[in-house]
Amino acid sequence: MTPVRPDDLEALESVSQNVMARDLFLRVAHLSGAGELNRFLFELEETEELDAETKAVFAEVAQDRTFLTALDDYVHRTRLLH
């Protein structure tokens, strides 16, 4: 997976327009900020509903604090404008 830069507006907009992805990543950002990311990663690894590749992508994004912070900020700022 190619890393997403926090200034990559296209990626941020794409995720923010996908309600399921947006909500999931905002929850992950909250867990990360609350110091509970390990719980999410453990549950992610234990789930049988996702294949290994999907789990790896989610784990990678979940650990990218810079992107999660940028997404959280982007979503909140764009909600204020709409």
N, C-alpha and C positions, 0 to 999 in steps of 0.2 A: 504494500500500500504506500502511495506517495504521501508524505507528510503534508498536512494542511497548515499553511501559514495563517496567523491571526489577521493579517491584512488582506487575505484572499476573499474579497467580498462575494465573488461568485459562489464559492464553497459555503460561506456563511449563509448567504441567501438561499441556496439550494437546501441546506439542512433546515433552515427556519421555515421554509415552505412545506416541508414534509412533516406533518403534525406528529406522527408516531416517532420519527427520528428526533425531531426537536424536543419533544417531551422526554424521551429517554435520555438524551444527552444533557438536558437541563437537570434531570434527576441525578444523573451521574456527577455533574458539576457540583450539585448540592452535597452529595455524599462525600465527594472528594474534599470539599471545603470543610465538612464536619469531621473529617478524619475517619470516615467509615468506608473508604474505597475498597479496602481489603475484603470486607464482607460481600460487596458487590462482585468482586473478582472471584471469590470462592463460589458464590452462587452461580455465577456465569459458567465456571468450569464444571460444576456439578450438573447443570441442566442437560437433559438429553434431547431437548427440542431443537438445538442448534448444532450444525456441523462444526468440525474443528476449525475450518477456515473462517467462518463467521465469528466464532468465539475469539479467534486471534485478532480479527479486525476490531471487534468491540473492546477487547482488552487494551489494544494499542491506543485507541482513541480515548478510552477511559483514563489512561495514564498520561495523556497529553494535557496537562493542566493549563498550558498557555492557550491551546485551542478552546478548551472548555470555558475558560474565563472570557475569551474573545466572543465566543458564541453567546454566552449569557449576557454580556454587555450589548452585543448586536441585537439580540432579540428584544431586550428591554428598551433599547433606544428606538428601534423601529416600531415597536408597539405604541410608543408615545407619539410618533408621527402619524400613525394611521388612525 
